[in-house]
Amino acid sequence: MHVMVNLSLDARRLPAAIDTELHEAVSVACGVTADELLSYRILRRSIDARQKPLVKVLYQVMAELRDGARPRADLAAAAEDDVPWSPPAGRCELREPVVVGAGPAGLFAALVLARAGCRPLVLDRGRDVERRRLDIERFLAERSVNPDSNYLYGEGGAGTWSDGKLFTRVRDPRSRYVLESFVAAGADPAILYYSHPHVGSDRLPGIVAGLRQEICALGGRFAWDCRVADVAADASGRAFSHLLLADGSRLAAPAALIACGHSAREFILAVSKRVSATLKGFQIGCRIEHEQSFINELRYGRPEALPALGPAEYLYSSRPPEPAPGATTFCMCPGGIIIPAVCEHERLSTNGMSNAARDGHFANSAIVSTIAGEEFATAAAAFAFLGELERRGFVDGGSDYDCPAQRAEDFLARRGGRLPAGSSYQLGLRPQRLDTLLPARTYDALALALRHFERQARGFATRGVLVGVETHVSSPLRFTRRPDSLESSMDKLYIGGEGGGAAGGIMSAAIDGVKLAEAMIQNHR
């Protein structure tokens, strides 16, 4: 017999390994003896911190009971598990399609194609995670950028070194497939039931390499240090023919899937001259940093992290009445560090990352606001705007990848000031007026948001430090798709992920890659 049961436990009394120690609590909730409970499976785990310092861990559990057990009458019998989504089965004639980009969208597209026997070729201008790590370490030591292998480019994409947050608001049956593929590659199985799962930047490189190894074992191939410059159509001008590589060579393929990140601006612009695309809104802002103990106090009512929960996280939004601009926190990294999201010489943008334990002294998050695509005449103008912000951020930081920073209360008062001692940004901070660096509407959005957040969480603005500019958030361009085949306006060419303007974050990009690979398989039967 299987029944569903919900648990609400006081997090202050729970050990770190509570997920594996629920047997007694589940049996009590079911109204049976411990011997009558054969097993349990956690379906969902979340946190209720509305009555801090009483913080609760909420579980939805499927319990398997011994025959003859008599559980409480109000418990519902567990329904049969829904049939999980799986890639289309059957013969596929597509062989050796090319995938451009080894980020989440590209990796998961290649995984689906490889499992279907298509033997995909994945091209990436960056490097595998092993060499990419060395290039990042070299940049931090020497402050010399490798424009093809860095925090943004390379195996796993920008998400490899940004905590591996796997939360998404996208409701899609492919989500479970993506999470299970991560687990099969070495991720903690807890990501299958956490409401806000994450992997950790210390573990993600190995997991990403595991995905690559499965793709290769199924006949797929990877070509690193391979920069694609453009796409080309056949003689009819309607269908994809080949890729133009930066070294001047051509690579023909029966179909191509473009899954580059939105940081590949030059390539995106080149493709947009041949393929239909539209301007859309995109986000910019700043990172804000606090001591993690302060965030714990805000969320849990105590400065120490609770063993069963780990360091506290947050999500705040500001939605003032129009026409006032809104803003939201994004990519929150508990116990994390701020990193230089750099892929060009003399440009500087920020990002955040955390290791699996999230045990650092500081917490950080982006605060971003949307800029309407209609403000720009062309995509080139929007990308130039972002590039200029990054150039100014680099100069204001001292032209050596120190990061400009400003106390949030000084930002609100529009004044200069000294910075507090200590930051997670290891290349160093330089006091600068971020309030004058940002565009006026973005400043207004962040100022309104900070005041709103301060009312929600006292100390958020007065104790926060704004660090750098956050410009690698989303793309100002979205490529159009045919609703039936998901092809772009060019036959046999599929464009997706963050660079295609179709996703935002690891999970939504991975799901989009799966969806495009599924369409490729169905279209080539």
Buried (B, 14 or more C-beta within 10 A) or exposed (E): BBBBBEBEBEBBEBEEEBBEEBBEBBBBBBBBEEEBBBEBBBBEBEBEBEEBEEBBBBBBBBBBBEEEBEBEEEBEEBEEEEEEBEBEEEEBEBBBBBBBBBBBBBBBBBBBBBBBEBBBBBBBBBBBBEBBBEBBEBBBEEEEBBBBBBBBBBBBBBBBBBBBBBBBEBEBEBBBBBBBBBBEBBBBEBBBBBEBBBBBBBBBBBBBBBBBEBBBEBBBBBBBBBBBBBBBBBEEEEBBBBBBBBEEEEBEBBBBBBBBBBBBBBBBBBBBEBBEBEBBBBBBBBBBBBBBBBBBBBBBBBBEBBBBBBBBBBEBEBEBEEEEBBBBBBBBBBBBBBBBBBBBEEBBBBBBBBBBEBBBEBBBBBBBBBBEBEBBEEBBEBBEBBBEBBBBBBBBBBEEBBBBBBBBBBBBEEEEEEBEEEBBBEBEBBBBBBBBBBBEBBBBBBBBBBBBBBEEBEBBBEBBBBBBBBBBBBBBBBBBBEEEBBBBBBBBBBBBBBBBBBBBBBBBBBBBBBBBBBBBBBBBE
